[in-house]
Amino acid sequence: MQGGSSGIGYGLKYQARCIADVKADTDHTSFITGTLSLKDENEVHLIRLSSSGSELICEGLFSHPNEIWDLASCPFDQRIFSTVFSNGENFGAAIWQIPELYGELNSPQLERVTSLDEHASKINCVLWWPSGRHDKLISIDEENILLWSLDCSRKAAQVQSKESAGMLHYLSGGTWDPHDSNAIAATSESSIQFWDLRTMKKSDSIACSAYVRNVDYNPKKKHLLVTAEDETGISIWDLRRPQVPIQQLPGHTHWTSAVRCNPEYDGLILSAGTDSAVNLWLASMSDDELKSERKVDSSPRQGDPLLHSYSDYEDSVYGLAWSFREPWIFASLSYDGRVVVESVKPFLSR
């Protein structure tokens, strides 16, 4: 089903590519986003959906010293978040704290809690344990995975362990397994690497058929993983039988840039693409289907369970975030700095 948007819009001043749900805000549906301007002073916007659900309100606007390539919100403190940034030549990462606002119109400066300065190559992302309090952080650069111990009260982060991905492997991103705090999945060109954080060793890998741009675990079912790939679109994997995906979705008419599994509704998947669209899918993966034995050389089940395509963006869409508090709501961010918040409630009863 193709269609425009009935969502609520919010415009950033500059280009942008990352947005995150503020999970720790249990009173409001909030998102945090940051801009990507090489020449201008960049901004971090804290935005909240009004109680009526009819408008997006700017709760805080803060200056950020460099262009923001990755942004993630702390799951246990709504005032803390991380960014990966670049000054055009070098990349860095830091943990930030939003000051108490007290209804001020002119927002005070962000406080830098600590920097993650141990990277020798280009850092790509920072991962927080998906929910609840956890004192560990992951940062991934092109060649290494670093495990940090974070102490926000002391404003300090120390590297606990570091491991190289090995020669000829270039890491681009990853996600933390919501079912296992000792496991992450890292994207490496046309493959997924699985790492055990206790040993900091690779435990397994999946060979995909195209370059992998994004990966996400299914938070409702163990062993299920979704990847966004250049040519093949979206692949759904059962990690107990990882030789071939159990299902493939068509994805987008150009690159599929991001994929997100819904935190509450099993099988509900969002994807974003450089074709200026966001797609809502309902992947039908019953327990019986997952338990059924399949031959290693059999073809993945094809399907097009497309519920809706939001196609009125004017630029590539890179940012996607489901609301943890209201899981029928999501925010998307196109490269031209346009945030759109949508409700998928009309599609949940189908």
Disulfide bonds with the S-S distance in Angstrom:
none
